[in-house]
Amino acid sequence: MKLITKEVRIGIAGIVALCILIYGINYLKGINMFKPASYFYVKFQNVNGLADSSPVFADGVRVGIVRSISYNYDQPGDVIVEVEVDTELRVPKGSTAELVPELMGGVRMNILLANNPRERYAVGDTIQGTLNNGMMEKVSAMMPEIEKMLPKLDSILTSLNNIMADQSIPSTLHSIERTAANLETSSRQMSRLMSRDIPQLTGKLNTIGDNFIVISDNLKEIDYAAAFKKIDATIENAKMLTEKMNSKDNTIGLLLNDPQLYNNLNSTATNAASLLEDLKTNPKRYVHFSLFGKKN
């Protein structure tokens, strides 16, 4: 009699296949049945679509998975999530867990580890959880403001369309383009002026400044007191000369102030002019020249 019959072998093969199937399903879920792990409970008011076997992260590193999610019927409004984490993970007291929606869909759980090296949660303790909507929450908060802005944006777009439809806009743009070209030309000319003419002007100004310095040094060497004395003496002499010219007790004064002398000199000049004129007209009357003697 055979100890292992055909039926026994079939049963053993079915059990082995079932174990392999269970292990494979758990492995695909991220559950390692042969690796020791510890577990905690996290209490949420809303899991926001969190599913079993979802990954659990701490500081950006995957440290466990979600084993199960159950609704607390004794305290409505609470959802208990069982989390399996690595045995090496120490969860300090004061730590919390948060659910963060991902951009591609789904929800990820993050354990926010507190800075408390002295105390830690024991296996099976309950951690408080929160829901962090991230950018979606900020967008939801901004939606009322955006709705208020939509009519204003519509009116602004209408005004812009009316402005762009105006026929004067192209000519204005061409004018602006020409103005920009003129500004560019002016800028180039200014650059040439700054690079060529300004240094020359600066050199000339420096030369003028040096000349002023030389003139200033020369002016410092002038004896102003002696110069003013000479000027005063010259003015005094001019004053004396003027007084003498106005006085009649000298020749120049008589010449300038005596009308009779002036009249006599004028009469003498007139007679001399008449004599010269008569001499030119009748020279024989005044000069006689003959080789044979005088004639009667």
Summary of the structure (lengths in Angstrom):
residues: 296
radius of gyration: 62.6
end to end distance: 217.5
largest distance: 217.5
contacts: 639
relative contact order: 0.05
helix: 55%
strand: 18%
